[in-house]
Amino acid sequence: MTATITADQTVQEWGNGLGVRITAPIAKAARFARGLPIKVEVVEGGVFLRAVGKPQLTLAQKLKAFDPAVHGGEVMATGRVGAEVF
């Protein structure tokens, strides 16, 4: 049987709504990451959070993954046409 990870927290005001911080140990155990789409459901006795997709990459993450050797080069498969031909 897997041990349950718990954390005592307090609901805080967050802008016009309310929020609870998900601590790193709980996020890791739940496999939550920044940008992960979730569904929030009200269930008997509380609230249930469920992952519903893959994390959305930030621009910095996309740029870090960019490899000019793989993604670079000419877009057109044909030769040059138009004003760029001298």
N, C-alpha and C positions, 0 to 999 in steps of 0.2 A: 504494500500500500504506500502511495506517495504522500509525503508530509505536506500539509497545507501551509501555505505562506500567508500570513495575515499582517495587517498594519492598522493601528488605531489612528484615525485621522479626523479632521474637522472640516465640515463644509464651509467654504469661504465665499465671500462676495467676489465676483469676477466680472467687471464691467456691469452690464445690466442683468446678468444672470448669476448663477452659482457654479462653483467648481470644486473639484477634489484633485489634488496632485497624486498621480500614480508614481509611486516610488520606484527606483531602479530595480530592486529585487523582485517586486511584483511585476513590473513591465517585462523583465527578462523571463520570468516563469510563465507569463502569459504570451510571450513572444510578440509583445507590442513594440513598435518602433515609430519614430517620428514620421508622420505622413500616412500612417496606416488607416485606411477607412474602417470605421466601426459602426455598428448598429447599437443603439441604446434602447433597451426595452424596460418598461415598468412591469415587474412581476410581483406576485404575492410576497410581501415581506421585504421588498427592496428594488434594486435596479440591477440589470444584467447587461454587461458589455460584451459584444461579440465581434470578432474580426470578420469583415465581409469582402476583403480583397487584398491586394498587394500594396505595400507602401508606395506612395507617389514620390518620385525622386525630385530633389531640389535641383536648381540650376547648377549649383556647385558640384553636386554628385554627378550630374550628367556630363559636365565639362571634364571632371576627373576621369570618367569612363571613356571619354573620347580618345580614339587612337587614330592619328592621321594616316598611318600605314593601312589601316582597315577602312576608315571612313573618308579619307581624303581623296584627292584626284578630281579629274573631270567628271562632271555629271552626265554630259552627253556622250553616248557611245559612238556617235558618228564624228567625222572630222569637223573642222571649223567651217562656219558659213557666215556670211554677212560682213559687217564692218570690221571684225577682228582679223580678217585675212588681208595681208599686205601685198 
